[in-house]
């Protein structure tokens, strides 16, 4: 799938083919690529990568990547030499009960537990400076500006992306009837693909969504 597979179709379908229209269509396409990655109710294999956090002595949290949407299907892994194991997920209440003062904690060890809190990966115990944490995560689709730029979605998403880009463009031009028509078609296609649940398909516009 290339950028022109969507932009050319939208231009012809909407009968808006000027240079200015193409700029609008490309912007709408990037909005849609971004929003689908945030609307997904589960991590998508083709939009998942690893973040590697080398650990320094005293570490107990790391900032999430700027393009973070949600954790991947697998848990974060502690890795040191030939040692690798998954960290156990805990909630804020558990951390508050078991590690209430992490900033002044003096007992350093290898981490075994984690949580996501305030856009940070928080872990315990406090690191002794060995190893790293490997965190699989789903990321926001990057912008595309040319046909050589990668669109990570497989071809099965082509109809949904075309329809939602068209809907986004009609929103720009305040054509509510066409907006609703193609938004409904696009969101229905995402539901058919299993990307969103039916409870999410009634939103009036494509909106930012995150599990955080």
Number of C-alpha atoms within 10 A of each C-alpha: 15 16 18 13 12 20 24 16 14 24 18 10 12 13 10 15 16 10 9 9 16 16 13 16 25 23 18 22 26 17 19 25 21 17 19 24 25 24 21 22 17 19 21 16 13 11 16 19 16 15 15 15 17 16 21 14 13 19 20 22 20 16 13 19 13 9 12 18 25 23 20 20 14 11 17 26 20 24 19 14 8 5 9 14 13 18 19 15 14 15 12 15 10 12 18 11 9 12 16 13 11 19 11 9 13 11 11 16 15 20 25 18 18 23 20 20 14 10 13 14 19 23 26 23 21 26 22 18 15 16 19 20 24 19 21 20 26 24 24 19 22 16 17 17 13 11 12 9 12 15 16 15 18 9 11 11 15 16 15 23 22 22 24 32 28 29 29 26 24 22 18 14 10 11 12 12 12 17 23 18 15 20 27 20 17 24 26 18 22 23 18 13 13 13 18 19 17 13 8 12 20 11 11 10 16 18 13 11 14 14 11 10
